[in-house]
Amino acid sequence: MNFLSLIFICALPLILALYNFIPKKLRPYLLLIASWSFYLYGSPGSFWILLTITLISYVFGLILEKKKSPLLLLAGILLVISFLTVYKYLGLGLALPVGISFYTFQTVSYLIDVYKKSFAAEKSLFKYSLFVSFFPQLVAGPIERPGKLLPQLKECKTASYTQIKEGLILILTGYYKKIVVADFFAPLVDKVYGDSSLWSGPVVLFASILFSLQIYADFSGYSDIARGCAKLFGIELSINFDHPYLSRTLRDFWKKWHITLTRWLTDYIYIPLGGNRKGNTRLIINTLLVFLISGIWHGAGLKFILWGLGHGIIVLIEDIPSVKRAIEKLPRFLATIINFMIVDLLWIFFRAPQTKDALSMIGMLSKGWNKFFLQLTNVFQLSGIPESTGIVFVIISTCLLYLLPKFINNSKKTHRNIILLIMVLVTVFVRMYEIELGITNAFIYFRF
């Protein structure tokens, strides 16, 4: 179920037309059939896992509503996450089921909310299955809470004119971010990270900055498409990104990056452990544990652990009163640049093939500055991109990532339509070019 596939692009309008034609009571069933069909088409071997986790969490939800038992809650959670553990962390060589990290967290939140009486267990297996499998956000989020998503899926309203307009703009923006921006950066990043020993430190830094922009364009692009598709069906999904690279601190970054994951970890792990209410020692432990889990959730291996703990340690350092005052005294622009570079260096652990590669790349950052322009030219040439075109595009696309959404929303109707038309033409042209070359860059978070 890839938003870039021709099957999805052709099927979506047909499903939408049928959705608006049939009676409301049948709409949830249409969405479930569509969701399961997309998943079967994209990942047929993993479909039984999706069904099994859905059935387990559904049954335990019904049981927990009648009997509030911590042991039953624990049993339900362990059964649900056992699939994630086996396929992602035990190193058995099994193919990772698409989207399992996302729908696992979504079902765990359902069980906890039912246990806490925050939400009544859903009696209809079909409608609960739709909550787990809703196709726009099934593979890479946003991670939705039952209290927000299930009522919308049960009601299945007809989308308003405003929702349709906003949805189409979000979809276009998402495709633009992915196809025009993220896919342009991908070959440059891959060349350097493929064998970083060939390059100088400044080129490694350049590639790491490009990856920071690539993963943002890629993941926020997916989230935009997901939210846009849902809006076409009258369903509102949570915002998952809010200009994270403009943050002054790492704590603020995590309030704006993958927002639904941050809220999930806060509400279901950090706060139940006591948060910051039980002294400094518990605060440190709870903070590090949350970021450790965030790292492990993204992938198995030491590099993800170091990536997660690195964020946790720096967040704790930022909370030291003297450090906090020093950050507040910095000009906003300078604080933002420093914070971006911290995030950027931590992304090296995330992107590098192995921990040793990440450490090697960080160690190279101070070397070879006299070879920067020569090697930068080589990177562009090996990636098949003219150097001057590449540098100009990097600058322009970086600005557009942040300025375009606001510019579209604030523009006059005529100007907005011209901008959107240009985006459509550019996106279609680039995608046709990718298809001709056989380029199939899947969304990065499909791996998680």
N, C-alpha and C positions, 0 to 999 in steps of 0.2 A: 504494500500500500504506500506507494511513493507519490507525493504530490506532483513530481516531475513526469510521471509516466503518462503516456497517451491514453491509456485505459482510464485513469482517474480523470483527466481533463475532459474526456468525452462523456464519461458516465455521470459526472457531477450535475451537468445541466438536466440530464434525463431524470435523475433521482429527484432533483429539485422540482421539476415540472410535475412529476407524479405525486410528490409530497403535497403540493398545493392543490392537486385535483381530487385526492381521496379524502374521505371523512377524517376528522381529527382523531377519532378513536383508533384509526388504523395506522396513523403516522408513526407512533413508536415502533410498531412492528416492521414498517418499511425501513426505518433507520437502522434497526437491528439487523435485518437481512442485508442491507447495504454494507454495514460495518463488518459483519462476518464475511461477506463476499470479498471485500477489499483485503481483509486480513488473509483469507484463504488464498487469494491470488498472489499476494506478496510473500506470504510465509506459511505455506500449507503444512509443513512439518511441525510447526509450533502451535497449530490451532487447538490441538487437544489440551495443551498446557493452559491456554487462555480459558478454555471451557472448564477445565478441572479447578483452576483457581477461582473462577466465577462461582462454581457450584459449592465449593468448600466454604467460601466467605458468605454465600447466601444462606447456607444451612446454619452456620455458626451465628450469623446475625439473628436468625429466628430464635435460636436457642438462648442467646445472650439477652434477648428482649424479655424472655420469660424468667430466666434465672441469671442474676447478676453475680457471676462467679469469676474471680480473677484467674483461677486455674483454667477455666474454659476459654477465657479471652486469650491467655497465653498459648493454649493448645491451638486455637484458631490461627493466631499470628504465626506460630512456628510452622504450622502446616503450609500456610500461604508462602512464607519466605523460604521454605525448604527448597522449592523449585529454583528460586533465585540463587540460593546457595550452591545447589548442585551444578547448575549450568554456568554460573559466573565465577565461582570462587574455588571450587575443588580441583580445578585443573584436569578435568577428565577428557578434555579435547572435544567436548560437545559444542555444537553450534548454539550460540546465544539466541534464544527466542526474541524476535523483534518486539521491542516495547515492554519487555517483562519488568524492568526496573520501575517504569512508570505505573503500569496497572497494578503491580504489587503494592506500591505505596498507597495507591488510591483505595485498594481493598482493605489494607490495614487501617487506614483512617476511618473507613466505614465501620469496621468492627469496634474500634475504640469509641467512636461517636455513639454507636448503638449501646455499648456497654455503659457509657457515661449518661445515657438517656438524653443526649443532645439531639438525637435523631431517631425516629421510629424505624424499626426494621422494615424493609420493603417486602411486601407479601408476594408480589408478582415476580416470578423468576425471570420472565421475559423482560420486564422493565428494569429489573436489577441488572440483567445481562447487558442491556443497553448502556446503563451507567458505567459499567466496566469497559465496554467495547466501543463507545461512541467514536466513530472513525476520525473526525478531525483531530482529536487529541489523544488517541489511543497509543500511538507509537512514541511520541516525544512531548507529551504534555500540552498545555499546562496540567499539573496535578490538581484535580478538582475535589472539593469536599462534597459529600452526599447532600448536605443541606442546601447547597447552591445549585448543583447540577440536576439531581434526581427530580425535583419538582418541575423544572423546565422541560425535562425529557418526557415526563408523564403528561404534561399539558400540551406540548408541541404547538405553540401558537404560530400563526402566520406572521412572517417577518413584516415589519413596518417599512415604509419607504426609506426612512432614515437608516434603519438597520441594513437594508439592501445596499444603499449608497456607501455606508461606512464599510460594509463587508467587502464590496468590490474593490474599494480603495486599499483596504488591508491586504487583500489577496494579491493585488497588483504590486503593492509595496514589498510584500514578502517574496514574490517571485523575482522582483528586481534585485533585492538584497542577495538572494541566493544565486541567481544565474549570472547577473552582471557583476556583482561585487565579490561574493565569496568564491565563486568558481574561477574568477580571474586571479585571485590571490593563491589559490590552491597549488598550481604547478610551481610557483616560486617558493612557497613554503616547503613543498615536498622535495624539491631539489636540495635545499639546504639541510633539512632534517634527515633526508635520506642518507647523507654522509657528511656530517658537519665538519669532519677533519679536513675536508678539502678547502674550507673557507676561513677567512679571517674573522676575528672577533666582531668587528663592526657589521659584517654581513650576517653573522649569527644574530646580532641584535636586531638588524633590519628584518630578518626573517621572523624573529619572535614577535616583533611589532605587527608584521603582516598577519601572523597567525592570530594575534589578539583581535584584529579587525575581522579576519576571516570567520572565526568561531562566533563572534557577535553577529555578523551579517547572516551567517548560516542558521544559527539557532533562533535568533529573533525573527529571521525571515520565516522559518517554519512556524513559529508561534503566531506571526501575523496571518499566515495563510490559514492556520487552524482556527483562529478567532474569526477571520473573515468568512470562512466556510460555514461555521456555526451560526453566524449572524444571518446568513441567507436562509437558515431554517428557523429564525426567530429565537436563537439560543445564545446567551451571553457567556463566554468563557473569561476566565481571569486574565488580567494583564500580567505578562511574565517578564517584561523588561521596561525599564524607565531610565534610559540614558545612563547606564552604569559607569561608563568611563569618565563621566563628568563629576564623579564623587570625590570628596576631599579626603575621605578615610576609607579603610577597608571595611569597617563595619557598615558604613553608608553604602559601599559597593554592593554588599550582600542584601541590602534592602531593595536594590534595584536590578540585580542580576538573578535570573531564575527565581523570581519572587515566590512562586508557589512552592518550590522546594525549600527555600529559606523559612517560609511560614510553617511548612509541614514539620521541619526539624525543630523549630521553636516551640510549636504547640504540642507536639507529641513526644518530644524528648527533653528539650531544654527546660521548659516550665515544669513538667512532672518531676524532674530531678531536683527541682528547687530553684532553678534559674540563678538569680543573683540575691536571693533572699536568705541564704544560709551561710553567710560569711565568705571571705575572700578565697579560702581554700576550695570550698565547693564551687565557687564561681569559676575558678581556674579549671577545675576538673570538668565541670559541665560544659564549659566553652570548648575545651580541647576535645572532649568526647563528641560533641555535635559536629565539629569540623572533621574529626577522624571518620565519623560515619558518613559525612558528605563525601569525603575522599573515597572511602570503600564503596559507596553507592555508585560512584562513577566508574570504578573498575578494580579488578584484582591487581595486586602487585605493589611493591614498595613505592613506586613513583607516585601513585595516587594517594598513598598514605602520607608521603612527604608533602605533596601538594595541599592536602587537606589540613595537616598539622601546621604547615607554614602559614596558612591563612589564620588559623586559630591563634598561633603565637603572636603574630603581628597585631591582631585585634586586641589581645591582652596588653601588649606593649602600648598601643594607642590609648588604652584606658588608664594608664599611669597618669596621675594629675599633672606632673611637670611636662610630660609628652603631649598630653591633650592641650595644655595651654600654649605650648610651642606651635602646635598645628594651627590652633585658632589665630595665632598672631601672623601666620604666613599669609601672603596674598592668595586669594582664591585660585588664581591661575597656577601659581607655583605649587600649591598644595595638591591641586588636581594632577599636574604633571608628575609629581613625585609619587602619588598614589597609583597613577597609571603604570609607571615604571615598575613599581612593586608587584602589581597584578601581572604585568607582562613577564617579569622574570619568573614568577611562579608558574605561569603558563608553560614555561619550558619543560617542567617536570610532567605536565599534563600531556604535552604533544610528543616529547621525545620517545623513541622506541623503547628504551630501557632507562633505568635509574642512572646507570653508568654513563649513558649518552648525555643525559641532562646535566650531570655533574661536569662532564668534559666540556660541554658547550658553555656552561657558566664560567668555567676556568679559562676559556679562550677569549672571553669578552674584552680583556685588556690588551690583547695581542693583535698585531697586524694592521694597525690603523693606516699605515702608509700604503697598504694594498687595497684599501676600501673601494676606490672607484674602479680599479681594474677588475676586481672580483665581482663587484656589483654588475658591471657590464656583462661578465661571463654568466652570471645567474640569469639575467634577462635573456641572453642569447640561447642558453641551454633550454630555457623554458619556451622558446619560440616567440618571444615578445620583444619588439624594438625597444631599446633602452629609454629613449626620450618619451615614447608613447606610454611606456610602463610607469615611469616616474610621475608624469602628468596625471595619469589615470589614478594612481595611488592617492595622490593629493586630492583630486576632485571627488573620488568615490568616498574617501574618508569624511570629507565635509558633507557630502550628500547623505551619508548614513544618519547624521544627526540633524541636519537642517531641513531635509526634504519633507519628513512628516509634518513638521510645524509649518513649513512654507505652504504645503498643500492645504492644510486646514485653514490658514489665515489668508489665502489668496482669494481674489475675486473669481467668480464662477468661470469667466472666460479664460483667465490666466490658468486656473486650476485644470480646466479641460485640456488646454494646450500641453501643460506639464504631463498630465496623465497619458495623453496620446503619444508624446515622445517616449515616455517610459514603456508603453506597450510596444511601440515599434522597436526600441532598443532591445527590450527583453526577448521579443520574438526572434529578432535577427540573431542575437547571441545564442539563443537556444537552438535555432536551426543550424548554426555553425557548429555547436557542440555535437549535435546529432550526426552531422556530416563527418565529423572527426571521430565519432564513436566515443565521445567523452560522457561518462556516466558518474558524476560525483554525487553520491548519496548524501543526504543530510548527516552531519557529523554525529548528532545525538541518536541516530539510528543504532549506533554501536553500543549504546548504554541501555 
